[in-house]
Amino acid sequence: MSLSGHIIGLLKEYMRDLVEQARQESQAQEAFGFSAPPYRPDHAIADLLAILDDRIESEGVQVGLPSEFLHEMWRRCNEARNEIADRVWLESNLGPSGLSKARVRELTYASVIECLEHESSGE
């Protein structure tokens, strides 16, 4: 299944929503003195798949998401899981220590998009 620019655009929009949600959660946790539990790329992918499931169910046809898209995304993310985790690990070690949930999501989703675009280009 080839991913159109429209579908990639929708994915990026959903990913931005998830990153922003994580930023807001972190601010709320800090305001109340809570420390965030560890958060890894596989958590970020699970969160992405959950929002895709919800969005496909609620608005999939209207926005042009095919019904098999969730399964396809799960397959592609599963195949690229190690590559994504390695990229996030590398990027996280280049910056300041202590990755926030928002930053893990940001790095993970950038890697997911890169993998999808690489696969779609046929390289």
N, C-alpha and C positions, 0 to 999 in steps of 0.2 A: 504494500500500500504506500503510494507516494504521498507525501505531505505537501499540500499547497501552501503558498504564502499566506493565505487567509487562515488556515489552521495553525500555522506557526505563530501568526499574529495573535490569535486567540490564546494559544498556550502562553505566550509572553505576557499577555494581559492577566491571565489567571496567576501566573508566577509572580507578577508584580503585586497582585492582591495578597498573596501568601507572605511575601517578604514584608509588606507593610503591616499585615496582621501580626507577624512576629515582632516587629519593632514596637508596636503598641503593647503587646503582651509583656515585652521586656521592660518597657517604661512603667507599666502597672506593677510588675513584680518588684522593680527597684524602689518604687514609691512606698511599697509596703514592707520593704526589707527582706524580700524573698530572694533566694539565689535560684537561678534557672538550672534545671537538671541537664545533664549532658545531652547533646542533640547531634545526630550524625546524618550523613547524606542519605542513608536508607530511610531515616525518619522523614526527611524532606521529600523523597520520592513517594513514600506512602501517603504523605499529606497531599501531594500533587495528584496522585491517582484518586484519592478520596474526593477532592474537589472536582476532578474530571467526571467521576461517577455521578456526583450531584448535579453538575451543570449539564451533562448529557441527558440525564433524566428530566431536568426541569426546562431546558431550553435547547437541547441538541439539534433538533430539526430546524428550529427557527434561525440558529446561528450557523448552520451548515456542518455540524459535527456528525459524522456517520456513526451508526449504532455500534459498529465493531471497533471504533476508535479506542475505547478504553482498553480492550484486550490487546490491540496493537501497541499502545503506549506501554502497557505492562510488559509485553514481550521485549520491546526495544530497550526499555530501562533495565530489565533483568539482564539482557545480553551485555549491556554497557556498564553494569553495576561496578565492576572492579575498576574500569577505566575512569568512571566518574569519581569513585572514592579516592583513587590515586591523584586525580587532578585537584580535588578539594583539599586533600592532605598537603599537596605541594603548595598550592596557593595559600593555604592557611599558615604554612611555615615561612612564607615570604613576608607576611605582615605581622602586626602586633599579636602577641599571644592572647589566648582566651577568646575563642570564637563565640559570638552570640548566635542565637537561633536564626536571626535575620541574615547574618553573614553566611552561615552554613547554607541556608536556603538560596541566597544570592549566588554563591559559588556553585552549588549543586545544579541549579536551574540553568546557569550559564553553560555548564558542562553538558547538560541534557540537550540544550538547543544546539550546541556545537556538534554533538554526536548525531543529532537528527539531520542537521544541515549537511554534514559530511556524508551521511548515508544517502540522503536525497540527491546529492550531487553525483552519486555513483562512484566516488573515489574509493 
